[in-house]
Amino acid sequence: MNALDGKQWLLFVALGLASIILGAIAWMDAISVTLASAMFLGVLVMIAGAVQVFHAFAIKASGGFLFSLLLGIAYLLGGALLIEEPATGSVIITIFIAMCMVVAGTVRAIVAFQNRGVPGWWVVLFGGLVSLVVGIMLYATLPWSGLWLVGTLIAVELIIAGVGWIQFGLALRRGTTEVGTGF
C-alpha cells in the first residue's frame, strides 16, 4: 500500500497553491523580500558569531582562542551590518552572485569550445554565454539590481516549487505515481 494514499494528494496541491501565492506576493514586492532576506541573513550570521565567540572561550585552554574570538567578532559585526544596512548587504550579495555567474559562464564556454567534437556542445556554450551576459548585466546595473535580485530569485523558486507540488499532487490523485516512504 502506498504511503501517500487517500486525500493526501490534496495536501500537495494545497502546498503548491500556497507556494505559488507566496511567490507571487514576493515577486510583487521583490525589494522588500530582498531587504528582509538580507536582514534575516544578518541574524543568522550574528548567531554564528555568538557561537564562535562561545567556542573561543570553550577552547581557550587548548589554543586558538584569539583566532576563534576574532572570527566570532567579525561574524557579529558582519551580521550587525547586514541588519543595519540591508540594502548595502543585498548589493554585496548581488556582486557575489554576478561574479559567480561570470566565472561559471566563462568556464562553461571554455569547456564547450574544448569539446566541440561532442554533439550538443553548443548548448553548453549557449548556457555559458547566457550566464556570462546575465552576470555582466547584474554588475552593470548595480546598485539597482541589488535591490530586486534576491527577492526575485526567492519568488521564482517559490512559484516553480509550487507548480511542482501541484503536479505531484495531481499525479498522486490519478494514481500514476509510485511513491515510497522516502519522504
N, CA, C and O of each residue as an XYZ file, in Angstrom:
732
protein
N       0.841     -1.184      0.000
C       0.000      0.000      0.000
C       0.884      1.244      0.000
O       1.939      1.271      0.633
N       0.448      2.248     -0.700
C       1.192      3.485     -0.869
C       1.208      4.298      0.421
O       0.210      4.350      1.139
N       2.337      4.932      0.714
C       2.457      5.757      1.917
C       1.640      7.040      1.783
O       1.352      7.694      2.785
N       1.265      7.404      0.562
C       0.530      8.652      0.324
C      -0.808      8.350     -0.340
O      -1.061      8.792     -1.460
N      -1.654      7.609      0.341
C      -2.957      7.253     -0.211
C      -4.032      8.236      0.212
O      -3.778      9.169      0.975
N      -5.211      8.019     -0.283
C      -6.382      8.783      0.135
C      -6.354     10.217     -0.338
O      -6.046     10.505     -1.495
N      -6.678     11.105      0.569
C      -6.802     12.526      0.247
C      -5.495     13.293      0.392
O      -5.487     14.519      0.281
N      -4.398     12.600      0.637
C      -3.135     13.296      0.826
C      -2.684     14.038     -0.423
O      -1.899     14.981     -0.328
N      -3.163     13.632     -1.584
C      -2.810     14.345     -2.816
C      -3.228     15.801     -2.702
O      -2.559     16.695     -3.220
N      -4.344     16.030     -2.018
C      -4.875     17.386     -1.868
C      -3.930     18.260     -1.036
O      -3.847     19.468     -1.260
N      -3.225     17.663     -0.085
C      -2.269     18.418      0.715
C      -1.113     18.931     -0.150
O      -0.628     20.044      0.052
N      -0.680     18.118     -1.108
C       0.377     18.564     -2.011
C      -0.100     19.687     -2.929
O       0.633     20.639     -3.196
N      -1.330     19.564     -3.403
C      -1.896     20.619     -4.248
C      -2.041     21.910     -3.438
O      -1.735     22.994     -3.935
N      -2.506     21.792     -2.197
C      -2.650     22.974     -1.343
C      -1.285     23.609     -1.059
O      -1.152     24.833     -1.074
N      -0.279     22.779     -0.802
C       1.075     23.284     -0.592
C       1.556     24.026     -1.839
O       2.156     25.096     -1.740
N       1.293     23.457     -2.995
C       1.684     24.092     -4.244
C       0.998     25.419     -4.463
O       1.635     26.393     -4.864
N      -0.295     25.466     -4.204
C      -1.038     26.725     -4.363
C      -0.529     27.789     -3.397
O      -0.363     28.949     -3.774
N      -0.283     27.393     -2.153
C       0.240     28.344     -1.168
C       1.606     28.864     -1.600
O       1.894     30.054     -1.469
N       2.441     27.974     -2.113
C       3.768     28.374     -2.565
C       3.687     29.344     -3.742
O       4.432     30.322     -3.793
N       2.794     29.079     -4.678
C       2.621     29.971     -5.828
C       2.107     31.336     -5.379
O       2.591     32.365     -5.852
N       1.140     31.354     -4.478
C       0.598     32.628     -3.981
C       1.684     33.423     -3.262
O       1.830     34.624     -3.488
N       2.448     32.752     -2.392
C       3.531     33.439     -1.688
C       4.602     33.919     -2.664
O       5.157     35.004     -2.490
N       4.892     33.131     -3.676
C       5.854     33.545     -4.689
C       5.380     34.766     -5.458
O       6.170     35.664     -5.751
N       4.088     34.804     -5.788
C       3.538     35.962     -6.500
C       3.599     37.213     -5.626
O       3.923     38.298     -6.111
N       3.288     37.060     -4.340
C       3.382     38.202     -3.419
C       4.829     38.672     -3.318
O       5.106     39.872     -3.343
N       5.747     37.717     -3.205
C       7.166     38.073     -3.125
C       7.608     38.784     -4.402
O       8.396     39.728     -4.343
N       7.113     38.344     -5.540
C       7.502     38.957     -6.807
C       6.972     40.385     -6.909
O       7.636     41.266     -7.455
N       5.774     40.602     -6.380
C       5.181     41.951     -6.435
C       5.970     42.946     -5.586
O       5.979     44.144     -5.870
N       6.627     42.447     -4.549
C       7.412     43.337     -3.689
C       8.794     42.737     -3.465
O       9.213     42.497     -2.333
N       9.488     42.502     -4.568
C      10.804     41.851     -4.509
C      11.804     42.656     -3.695
O      12.701     42.082     -3.077
N      11.665     43.965     -3.685
C      12.612     44.789     -2.923
C      12.471     44.520     -1.432
O      13.473     44.350     -0.737
N      11.239     44.478     -0.933
C      11.037     44.193      0.488
C      11.528     42.798      0.851
O      12.126     42.600      1.909
N      11.277     41.839     -0.024
C      11.734     40.471      0.230
C      13.259     40.428      0.243
O      13.854     39.736      1.069
N      13.892     41.161     -0.665
C      15.354     41.221     -0.694
C      15.888     41.803      0.605
O      16.806     41.244      1.206
N      15.322     42.919      1.040
C      15.798     43.561      2.268
C      15.557     42.676      3.485
O      16.419     42.561      4.356
N      14.380     42.050      3.541
C      14.080     41.143      4.658
C      15.038     39.955      4.653
O      15.475     39.509      5.714
N      15.365     39.443      3.474
C      16.298     38.318      3.368
C      17.684     38.711      3.858
O      18.343     37.940      4.555
N      18.126     39.908      3.493
C      19.440     40.376      3.947
C      19.452     40.518      5.469
O      20.437     40.169      6.120
N      18.368     41.025      6.029
C      18.295     41.162      7.490
C      18.269     39.792      8.168
O      18.920     39.590      9.193
N      17.517     38.858      7.594
C      17.458     37.510      8.145
C      18.836     36.853      8.082
O      19.258     36.199      9.036
N      19.528     37.025      6.973
C      20.888     36.509      6.856
C      21.783     37.140      7.917
O      22.641     36.468      8.491
N      21.583     38.437      8.177
C      22.340     39.113      9.228
C      22.121     38.477     10.589
O      23.066     38.303     11.359
N      20.870     38.128     10.888
C      20.565     37.466     12.161
C      21.281     36.118     12.237
O      21.863     35.777     13.267
N      21.239     35.356     11.150
C      21.908     34.051     11.146
C      23.414     34.198     11.323
O      24.034     33.418     12.046
N      24.003     35.189     10.672
C      25.444     35.414     10.800
C      25.790     35.834     12.232
O      26.820     35.426     12.769
N      24.936     36.644     12.845
C      25.189     37.034     14.243
C      25.096     35.837     15.184
O      25.881     35.721     16.125
N      24.141     34.951     14.933
C      24.042     33.736     15.748
C      25.312     32.905     15.591
O      25.857     32.397     16.571
N      25.781     32.771     14.343
C      27.033     32.030     14.108
C      28.189     32.716     14.823
O      29.067     32.042     15.361
N      28.203     34.043     14.835
C      29.255     34.776     15.534
C      29.222     34.533     17.029
O      30.265     34.350     17.657
N      28.027     34.530     17.602
C      27.903     34.273     19.038
C      28.380     32.868     19.378
O      29.046     32.665     20.393
N      28.044     31.902     18.537
C      28.507     30.531     18.757
C      30.030     30.468     18.642
O      30.688     29.763     19.407
N      30.584     31.210     17.682
C      32.047     31.227     17.502
C      32.739     31.840     18.720
O      33.777     31.338     19.153
N      32.179     32.917     19.277
C      32.758     33.532     20.475
C      32.688     32.549     21.642
O      33.655     32.397     22.388
N      31.543     31.882     21.799
C      31.411     30.865     22.841
C      32.464     29.773     22.640
O      33.100     29.327     23.594
N      32.635     29.357     21.402
C      33.621     28.334     21.068
C      35.027     28.792     21.448
O      35.829     28.001     21.945
N      35.322     30.064     21.214
C      36.648     30.594     21.542
C      36.939     30.407     23.025
O      38.031     29.984     23.404
N      35.965     30.722     23.852
C      36.173     30.579     25.287
C      36.193     29.110     25.708
O      36.846     28.749     26.687
N      35.473     28.267     24.965
C      35.435     26.847     25.294
C      36.768     26.168     24.993
O      37.136     25.210     25.672
N      37.499     26.654     23.979
C      38.778     26.019     23.619
C      39.970     26.822     24.108
O      41.102     26.553     23.705
N      39.738     27.793     24.961
C      40.799     28.708     25.405
C      42.033     27.961     25.894
O      43.159     28.363     25.600
N      41.835     26.905     26.619
C      42.968     26.182     27.198
C      43.763     25.417     26.144
O      44.951     25.162     26.340
N      43.131     25.046     25.033
C      43.829     24.217     24.038
C      44.432     25.039     22.903
O      44.970     24.460     21.959
N      44.362     26.342     22.962
C      44.940     27.193     21.924
C      43.915     27.578     20.874
O      42.839     26.985     20.784
N      44.262     28.569     20.090
C      43.353     29.028     19.045
C      42.327     30.026     19.527
O      41.410     30.390     18.790
N      42.480     30.474     20.775
C      41.486     31.370     21.365
C      41.371     32.675     20.586
O      40.267     33.072     20.211
N      42.481     33.341     20.339
C      42.449     34.655     19.707
C      41.847     34.593     18.312
O      41.002     35.417     17.961
N      42.279     33.615     17.511
C      41.750     33.479     16.158
C      40.249     33.222     16.185
O      39.493     33.837     15.433
N      39.828     32.321     17.046
C      38.410     31.985     17.156
C      37.596     33.177     17.647
O      36.494     33.425     17.157
N      38.132     33.908     18.606
C      37.442     35.082     19.136
C      37.307     36.157     18.057
O      36.233     36.733     17.885
N      38.396     36.429     17.329
C      38.354     37.446     16.272
C      37.380     37.055     15.163
O      36.663     37.905     14.634
N      37.356     35.797     14.820
C      36.420     35.321     13.812
C      34.976     35.518     14.281
O      34.124     35.962     13.512
N      34.713     35.190     15.528
C      33.372     35.385     16.085
C      32.967     36.850     16.093
O      31.830     37.189     15.765
N      33.895     37.712     16.467
C      33.611     39.158     16.479
C      33.349     39.661     15.056
O      32.468     40.493     14.840
N      34.118     39.154     14.091
C      33.902     39.541     12.690
C      32.510     39.125     12.223
O      31.826     39.889     11.544
N      32.097     37.924     12.585
C      30.749     37.461     12.253
C      29.697     38.368     12.895
O      28.733     38.771     12.244
N      29.890     38.679     14.162
C      28.930     39.539     14.860
C      28.824     40.913     14.182
O      27.725     41.430     13.979
N      29.962     41.486     13.841
C      29.951     42.792     13.176
C      29.332     42.703     11.782
O      28.534     43.558     11.398
N      29.701     41.669     11.026
C      29.127     41.491      9.690
C      27.622     41.313      9.735
O      26.896     41.904      8.935
N      27.154     40.503     10.665
C      25.707     40.307     10.817
C      25.003     41.581     11.219
O      23.925     41.892     10.713
N      25.618     42.325     12.138
C      25.021     43.595     12.566
C      24.949     44.581     11.399
O      23.968     45.312     11.260
N      25.982     44.602     10.565
C      25.972     45.482      9.396
C      24.883     45.090      8.403
O      24.233     45.958      7.819
N      24.681     43.789      8.210
C      23.605     43.339      7.318
C      22.236     43.764      7.844
O      21.357     44.142      7.069
N      22.060     43.703      9.155
C      20.786     44.113      9.750
C      20.624     45.624      9.662
O      19.540     46.122      9.358
N      21.693     46.342      9.926
C      21.649     47.808      9.926
C      21.519     48.379      8.516
O      20.816     49.367      8.307
N      22.187     47.764      7.562
C      22.212     48.254      6.173
C      21.853     47.126      5.204
O      22.714     46.665      4.455
N      20.595     46.675      5.206
C      20.243     45.546      4.333
C      20.361     45.876      2.841
O      20.619     44.981      2.037
N      20.178     47.134      2.461
C      20.310     47.487      1.041
C      21.756     47.304      0.586
O      22.011     46.743     -0.479
N      22.695     47.778      1.395
C      24.108     47.597      1.064
C      24.463     46.116      1.068
O      25.199     45.648      0.199
N      23.945     45.384      2.035
C      24.191     43.943      2.087
C      23.655     43.228      0.864
O      24.300     42.317      0.345
N      22.484     43.629      0.397
C      21.914     42.980     -0.786
C      22.736     43.306     -2.030
O      22.844     42.481     -2.936
N      23.308     44.495     -2.076
C      24.188     44.841     -3.200
C      25.435     43.960     -3.173
O      25.878     43.482     -4.217
N      25.998     43.746     -1.997
C      27.183     42.892     -1.875
C      26.842     41.461     -2.277
O      27.626     40.808     -2.965
N      25.688     40.973     -1.856
C      25.251     39.626     -2.247
C      25.096     39.552     -3.763
O      25.483     38.559     -4.380
N      24.533     40.594     -4.361
C      24.351     40.623     -5.815
C      25.700     40.651     -6.537
O      25.862     39.998     -7.567
N      26.655     41.393     -6.010
C      28.000     41.406     -6.604
C      28.577     39.993     -6.590
O      29.154     39.545     -7.580
N      28.418     39.289     -5.460
C      28.917     37.917     -5.359
C      28.234     37.020     -6.389
O      28.903     36.244     -7.072
N      26.904     37.119     -6.506
C      26.170     36.300     -7.477
C      26.619     36.634     -8.897
O      26.817     35.730     -9.709
N      26.781     37.923     -9.206
C      27.217     38.333    -10.543
C      28.602     37.767    -10.850
O      28.842     37.264    -11.947
N      29.508     37.848     -9.883
C      30.855     37.308    -10.091
C      30.811     35.797    -10.338
O      31.501     35.285    -11.220
N      30.004     35.096     -9.559
C      29.873     33.648     -9.742
C      29.339     33.322    -11.135
O      29.810     32.387    -11.782
N      28.356     34.095    -11.595
C      27.788     33.848    -12.922
C      28.809     34.115    -14.019
O      28.877     33.365    -14.993
N      29.600     35.169    -13.877
C      30.623     35.480    -14.877
C      31.663     34.361    -14.919
O      32.032     33.902    -16.000
N      32.132     33.925    -13.768
C      33.143     32.864    -13.722
C      32.562     31.556    -14.262
O      33.191     30.898    -15.091
N      31.370     31.174    -13.801
C      30.764     29.918    -14.251
C      30.479     29.958    -15.751
O      30.715     28.975    -16.452
N      29.977     31.078    -16.240
C      29.692     31.199    -17.670
C      30.955     31.107    -18.501
O      30.968     30.456    -19.546
N      32.008     31.748    -18.046
C      33.284     31.703    -18.763
C      33.835     30.279    -18.792
O      34.292     29.804    -19.831
N      33.789     29.608    -17.652
C      34.303     28.234    -17.581
C      33.487     27.324    -18.496
O      34.059     26.505    -19.215
N      32.161     27.453    -18.480
C      31.333     26.601    -19.352
C      31.615     26.872    -20.828
O      31.650     25.941    -21.632
N      31.816     28.136    -21.186
C      32.125     28.463    -22.579
C      33.463     27.847    -22.993
O      33.587     27.323    -24.100
N      34.454     27.907    -22.118
C      35.762     27.314    -22.413
C      35.637     25.802    -22.567
O      36.184     25.223    -23.506
N      34.922     25.168    -21.651
C      34.727     23.716    -21.720
C      34.008     23.347    -23.013
O      34.360     22.356    -23.653
N      33.014     24.126    -23.400
C      32.283     23.847    -24.633
C      33.207     23.927    -25.843
O      33.184     23.043    -26.700
N      34.023     24.985    -25.920
C      34.940     25.120    -27.047
C      35.960     23.984    -27.082
O      36.333     23.510    -28.155
N      36.405     23.556    -25.916
C      37.375     22.471    -25.857
C      36.771     21.129    -26.286
O      37.495     20.190    -26.618
N      35.443     21.053    -26.275
C      34.759     19.798    -26.605
C      33.832     19.969    -27.797
O      32.722     19.436    -27.808
N      34.283     20.706    -28.793
C      33.452     20.973    -29.978
C      33.098     19.702    -30.740
O      32.137     19.703    -31.510
N      33.822     18.655    -30.552
C      33.527     17.404    -31.242
C      32.362     16.637    -30.624
O      31.855     15.691    -31.227
N      31.941     17.029    -29.449
C      30.853     16.336    -28.757
C      29.525     16.902    -29.248
O      29.334     18.118    -29.248
N      28.600     16.029    -29.669
C      27.295     16.539    -30.108
C      26.624     17.346    -28.989
O      26.623     16.935    -27.828
N      26.065     18.477    -29.350
C      25.372     19.319    -28.374
C      26.273     20.264    -27.613
O      25.817     20.923    -26.678
N      27.547     20.351    -27.987
C      28.485     21.231    -27.292
C      28.000     22.663    -27.289
O      28.272     23.419    -26.356
N      27.290     23.032    -28.322
C      26.818     24.406    -28.456
C      25.778     24.759    -27.393
O      25.617     25.933    -27.061
N      25.064     23.753    -26.851
C      24.092     24.023    -25.783
C      24.831     24.467    -24.525
O      24.396     25.389    -23.833
N      25.939     23.812    -24.236
C      26.762     24.210    -23.092
C      27.338     25.603    -23.330
O      27.380     26.428    -22.418
N      27.781     25.859    -24.556
C      28.298     27.180    -24.907
C      27.213     28.245    -24.724
O      27.463     29.302    -24.145
N      26.025     27.959    -25.217
C      24.921     28.919    -25.096
C      24.607     29.200    -23.625
O      24.449     30.356    -23.234
N      24.518     28.149    -22.815
C      24.252     28.326    -21.390
C      25.345     29.141    -20.713
O      25.063     29.993    -19.870
N      26.593     28.877    -21.084
C      27.706     29.637    -20.525
C      27.638     31.101    -20.908
O      27.867     31.980    -20.077
N      27.320     31.363    -22.171
C      27.222     32.754    -22.624
C      26.067     33.489    -21.942
O      26.189     34.667    -21.608
N      24.948     32.791    -21.738
C      23.818     33.410    -21.032
C      24.231     33.765    -19.611
O      23.960     34.873    -19.150
N      24.885     32.836    -18.908
C      25.348     33.124    -17.547
C      26.310     34.297    -17.528
O      26.224     35.166    -16.660
N      27.221     34.320    -18.482
C      28.202     35.400    -18.574
C      27.506     36.750    -18.787
O      27.814     37.722    -18.097
N      26.579     36.810    -19.731
C      25.876     38.063    -20.031
C      25.016     38.506    -18.849
O      24.995     39.689    -18.511
N      24.304     37.564    -18.214
C      23.469     37.929    -17.064
C      24.342     38.448    -15.928
O      23.997     39.441    -15.287
N      25.464     37.788    -15.674
C      26.375     38.264    -14.633
C      26.881     39.667    -14.915
O      26.930     40.504    -14.015
N      27.257     39.928    -16.160
C      27.726     41.266    -16.534
C      26.598     42.289    -16.395
O      26.821     43.400    -15.914
N      25.387     41.914    -16.817
C      24.251     42.840    -16.712
C      23.900     43.142    -15.259
O      23.581     44.282    -14.921
N      23.957     42.131    -14.405
C      23.693     42.367    -12.978
C      24.707     43.352    -12.415
O      24.350     44.281    -11.690
N      25.969     43.140    -12.754
C      27.010     44.024    -12.244
C      26.861     45.430    -12.817
O      27.038     46.416    -12.103
N      26.537     45.522    -14.100
C      26.426     46.827    -14.763
C      25.246     47.643    -14.245
O      25.255     48.871    -14.333
N      24.231     46.972    -13.707
C      23.042     47.683    -13.235
C      23.028     47.886    -11.722
O      22.011     48.279    -11.151
N      24.167     47.614    -11.073
C      24.253     47.885     -9.628
C      24.131     49.390     -9.393
O      24.576     50.142    -10.260
N      23.588     49.869     -8.338
C      23.078     49.131     -7.177
C      21.633     48.665     -7.333
O      21.108     47.962     -6.470
N      20.989     49.058     -8.436
C      19.555     48.762     -8.574
C      19.279     47.272     -8.610
O      18.312     46.807     -8.007
N      20.118     46.514     -9.313
C      19.896     45.077     -9.373
C      20.020     44.439     -7.999
O      19.402     43.406     -7.738
N      20.805     45.036     -7.124
C      20.957     44.514     -5.774
C      19.696     44.615     -4.943
O      19.520     43.885     -3.968
N      18.816     45.530     -5.335
C      17.585     45.710     -4.565
C      16.495     44.700     -4.928
O      15.621     44.425     -4.106
N      16.528     44.154     -6.117
C      15.447     43.249     -6.521
C      15.885     41.816     -6.772
O      15.038     40.924     -6.809
N      17.180     41.561     -6.946
C      17.623     40.236     -7.373
C      17.258     39.126     -6.387
O      16.623     38.146     -6.776
N      17.639     39.260     -5.143
C      17.414     38.185     -4.165
C      15.914     37.922     -4.008
O      15.489     36.767     -3.988
N      15.116     38.979     -3.896
C      13.667     38.808     -3.773
C      13.063     38.126     -4.985
O      12.162     37.298     -4.852
N      13.556     38.471     -6.170
C      13.051     37.848     -7.392
C      13.429     36.376     -7.447
O      12.613     35.539     -7.832
N      14.667     36.052     -7.063
C      15.080     34.647     -7.040
C      14.233     33.831     -6.067
O      13.857     32.697     -6.367
N      13.935     34.403     -4.908
C      13.084     33.711     -3.932
C      11.685     33.517     -4.504
O      11.104     32.441     -4.369
N      11.142     34.550     -5.141
C       9.804     34.460     -5.727
C       9.742     33.383     -6.804
O       8.811     32.577     -6.826
N      10.724     33.366     -7.690
C      10.754     32.366     -8.768
C      10.851     30.960     -8.184
O      10.164     30.046     -8.641
N      11.700     30.788     -7.179
C      11.836     29.466     -6.562
C      10.515     29.012     -5.949
O      10.121     27.857     -6.113
N       9.831     29.907     -5.248
C       8.540     29.548     -4.649
C       7.520     29.151     -5.715
O       6.788     28.176     -5.542
N       7.469     29.891     -6.795
C       6.498     29.596     -7.857
C       6.818     28.269     -8.533
O       5.918     27.459     -8.755
N       8.070     28.037     -8.859
C       8.443     26.780     -9.515
C       8.205     25.592     -8.587
O       7.713     24.551     -9.024
N       8.551     25.744     -7.311
C       8.286     24.672     -6.346
C       6.788     24.407     -6.247
O       6.360     23.255     -6.176
N       5.996     25.472     -6.243
C       4.537     25.325     -6.170
C       3.979     24.552     -7.346
O       3.132     23.676     -7.170
N       4.445     24.865     -8.540
C       3.996     24.138     -9.729
C       4.369     22.666     -9.606
O       3.578     21.787     -9.949
N       5.571     22.405     -9.115
C       5.993     21.020     -8.928
C       5.123     20.269     -7.933
O       4.755     19.121     -8.180
N       4.788     20.899     -6.809
C       3.936     20.235     -5.808
C       2.530     19.995     -6.342
O       1.929     18.958     -6.062
N       2.004     20.941     -7.103
C       0.672     20.736     -7.690
C       0.700     19.554     -8.651
O      -0.177     18.691     -8.615
N       1.706     19.523     -9.502
C       1.826     18.418    -10.452
C       1.941     17.094     -9.712
O       1.311     16.108    -10.096
N       2.742     17.066     -8.656
C       2.929     15.854     -7.868
C       1.611     15.415     -7.239
O       1.255     14.239     -7.298
N       0.888     16.357     -6.636
C      -0.391     16.029     -6.013
C      -1.408     15.504     -7.017
O      -2.123     14.541     -6.737
N      -1.473     16.129     -8.174
C      -2.417     15.670     -9.198
C      -2.030     14.294     -9.737
O      -2.900     13.484    -10.056
N      -0.732     14.030     -9.839
C      -0.284     12.698    -10.255
C      -0.677     11.658     -9.209
O      -1.079     10.548     -9.557
N      -0.560     12.013     -7.931
C      -0.999     11.088     -6.877
C      -2.499     10.821     -6.989
O      -2.955      9.692     -6.809
N      -3.233     11.843     -7.281
C      -4.701     11.697     -7.405
C      -5.045     10.734     -8.535
O      -5.941      9.900     -8.407
N      -4.320     10.863     -9.640
C      -4.569      9.990    -10.790
C      -4.005      8.587    -10.563
O      -4.327      7.657    -11.302
N      -3.164      8.441     -9.543
C      -2.571      7.141     -9.259
C      -1.478      6.766    -10.232
O      -1.177      5.585    -10.401
N      -0.875      7.759    -10.881
C       0.172      7.474    -11.870
C       1.559      7.472    -11.274
O       2.533      7.287    -12.003
N       1.684      7.672     -9.980
C       2.990      7.759     -9.363
C       3.121      6.699     -8.276
O       2.248      6.563     -7.419
N       4.199      5.966     -8.317
C       4.516      5.051     -7.236
C       5.370      5.808     -6.248
O       6.480      6.221     -6.581
N       4.884      5.995     -5.057
C       5.609      6.745     -4.051
C       5.886      5.847     -2.874
O       4.987      5.199     -2.337
N       7.151      5.816     -2.479
C       7.529      5.019     -1.316
C       7.465      5.864     -0.062
O       6.798      6.898     -0.024
N       8.149      5.424      0.934
C       8.164      6.165      2.206
C       9.424      6.981      2.344
O       9.835      7.283      3.464
N      10.058      7.353      1.235
C      11.334      8.042      1.283
C      11.250      9.526      1.568
O      12.263     10.216      1.453
N      10.110     10.042      1.927
C       9.995     11.474      2.191
C      10.521     11.837      3.533
O      10.497     13.009      3.909
